[in-house]
Amino acid sequence: MKNKTSGLIALGLAAFAYWKYKMTPDQKQNLKNKVTDAGKNLWDKVPQGVKEAVSPQKTQNSI
């Protein structure tokens, strides 16, 4: 288990270093857009009941 954790940490650090030092601003924006679109597509596939349970409840306070 420790090897998996160490490997994931090393992979994360390598990905961060690549993002920070090797990617151009255009490449960073393209990657960010892809991840955002993938997240939106995933959220669209979540059932409505789960969305309601996860989203913060909006309550009205009567004064």
SEFINU-282090 format. One record per residue (C-alpha): x, y negated, z; residue number from 1. Coordinates in nm, 3 decimals. Example, Ala and Ser with C-alpha at 12.3 -4.5 7.8 and 13.67 -1.06 7.14 Angstrom:
<lopas>
{u = 1.230; v = 0.450; w = 0.780; seq = 1};
{u = 1.367; v = 0.106; w = 0.714; seq = 2};
</lopas>
This chain:
<lopas>
{u = 0.000; v = 0.000; w = 0.000; seq = 1};
{u = 0.287; v = -0.234; w = 0.078; seq = 2};
{u = 0.428; v = -0.188; w = -0.274; seq = 3};
{u = 0.096; v = -0.291; w = -0.427; seq = 4};
{u = 0.079; v = -0.601; w = -0.211; seq = 5};
{u = 0.438; v = -0.696; w = -0.292; seq = 6};
{u = 0.375; v = -0.637; w = -0.661; seq = 7};
{u = 0.065; v = -0.855; w = -0.661; seq = 8};
{u = 0.249; v = -1.134; w = -0.482; seq = 9};
{u = 0.536; v = -1.114; w = -0.732; seq = 10};
{u = 0.291; v = -1.115; w = -1.022; seq = 11};
{u = 0.113; v = -1.418; w = -0.880; seq = 12};
{u = 0.438; v = -1.606; w = -0.834; seq = 13};
{u = 0.548; v = -1.522; w = -1.188; seq = 14};
{u = 0.216; v = -1.641; w = -1.327; seq = 15};
{u = 0.240; v = -1.964; w = -1.129; seq = 16};
{u = 0.596; v = -2.027; w = -1.247; seq = 17};
{u = 0.493; v = -1.967; w = -1.607; seq = 18};
{u = 0.198; v = -2.206; w = -1.564; seq = 19};
{u = 0.412; v = -2.472; w = -1.398; seq = 20};
{u = 0.723; v = -2.469; w = -1.615; seq = 21};
{u = 0.663; v = -2.294; w = -1.949; seq = 22};
{u = 0.314; v = -2.392; w = -2.066; seq = 23};
{u = 0.241; v = -2.711; w = -2.258; seq = 24};
{u = -0.047; v = -2.932; w = -2.143; seq = 25};
{u = -0.255; v = -2.813; w = -2.441; seq = 26};
{u = -0.199; v = -2.448; w = -2.348; seq = 27};
{u = -0.291; v = -2.521; w = -1.988; seq = 28};
{u = -0.616; v = -2.691; w = -2.095; seq = 29};
{u = -0.706; v = -2.405; w = -2.331; seq = 30};
{u = -0.648; v = -2.148; w = -2.056; seq = 31};
{u = -0.848; v = -2.354; w = -1.807; seq = 32};
{u = -1.138; v = -2.381; w = -2.056; seq = 33};
{u = -1.134; v = -2.004; w = -2.117; seq = 34};
{u = -1.145; v = -1.928; w = -1.746; seq = 35};
{u = -1.424; v = -2.182; w = -1.689; seq = 36};
{u = -1.630; v = -2.039; w = -1.976; seq = 37};
{u = -1.578; v = -1.684; w = -1.849; seq = 38};
{u = -1.693; v = -1.791; w = -1.502; seq = 39};
{u = -2.005; v = -1.958; w = -1.643; seq = 40};
{u = -2.087; v = -1.650; w = -1.851; seq = 41};
{u = -2.043; v = -1.428; w = -1.546; seq = 42};
{u = -2.265; v = -1.656; w = -1.334; seq = 43};
{u = -2.536; v = -1.648; w = -1.604; seq = 44};
{u = -2.548; v = -1.268; w = -1.576; seq = 45};
{u = -2.599; v = -1.273; w = -1.197; seq = 46};
{u = -2.962; v = -1.195; w = -1.097; seq = 47};
{u = -3.168; v = -1.490; w = -0.974; seq = 48};
{u = -3.219; v = -1.338; w = -0.628; seq = 49};
{u = -2.844; v = -1.323; w = -0.572; seq = 50};
{u = -2.800; v = -1.680; w = -0.697; seq = 51};
{u = -3.057; v = -1.802; w = -0.447; seq = 52};
{u = -2.892; v = -1.611; w = -0.163; seq = 53};
{u = -2.546; v = -1.747; w = -0.245; seq = 54};
{u = -2.627; v = -2.109; w = -0.330; seq = 55};
{u = -2.651; v = -2.356; w = -0.043; seq = 56};
{u = -3.002; v = -2.421; w = 0.081; seq = 57};
{u = -3.130; v = -2.773; w = 0.026; seq = 58};
{u = -3.352; v = -2.885; w = 0.308; seq = 59};
{u = -3.539; v = -3.209; w = 0.342; seq = 60};
{u = -3.522; v = -3.381; w = 0.674; seq = 61};
{u = -3.833; v = -3.571; w = 0.766; seq = 62};
{u = -3.760; v = -3.887; w = 0.957; seq = 63};
</lopas>
